[in-house]
Amino acid sequence: MKHLFCSLILLAGSMLAAQNIPPELVGKWVIQRELPMRTISCWGEKEAKAIIGTEIEYTADSFRWKDIVVKHPTVTVAVVSAEQFQRENSSPSVNGSQVSFRQLGIDAQEMKQVSINHAPAEITGDTTEIPGDEVLLKNRNAIVFSVCNVYFEAKRLRP
């Protein structure tokens, strides 16, 4: 599921070419908290705490976290069902990672997911992900994403 490298939008069964970051994501967001999940992660508490309070910024044609900027990215927008999300992000083993919309505080049967394609980034050496490069639009003022299988919630900054 991580980093879908195609330039299509899949909404309600139709496909359209993706050009820009969706308007509902444009703005500045602050990573507020780690979400308590039962996952197996390549990050420890130190790495997870280090991104709390940092800012993610999306414009129509760029994405920034700290000093990492991705200009003119390929953006994929998809609608994912709760069942699909759980299947793609959980281990078939009950002892493995288990992730669901409910655990993320999402009370819907489907969510819009935005994936931003970029060159591999050097965050900690354990991952090439950039915080906020693949997000679920939880609501107008909250997004949820994972880095190294640790889940976070970010809130929109008021202008």
Sequence and secondary structure as in RCSB ss.txt:
>XXXX:A:sequence
MKHLFCSLILLAGSMLAAQNIPPELVGKWVIQRELPMRTISCWGEKEAKAIIGTEIEYTADSFRWKDIVVKHPTV
TVAVVSAEQFQRENSSPSVNGSQVSFRQLGIDAQEMKQVSINHAPAEITGDTTEIPGDEVLLKNRNAIVFSVCNV
YFEAKRLRP
>XXXX:A:secstr
  S    EEEETTEEEE  S  TTT EEEEEEEE   B   S  HHHHHHHTT EEEEETTEEEETTEEEES EE
EEEEEEHHHHHHHHS SSTTS B  TTTTT  SSEEEEEEEE     SSSS    TTSEEEEEETTEEEEEETTE
EEEEEE   
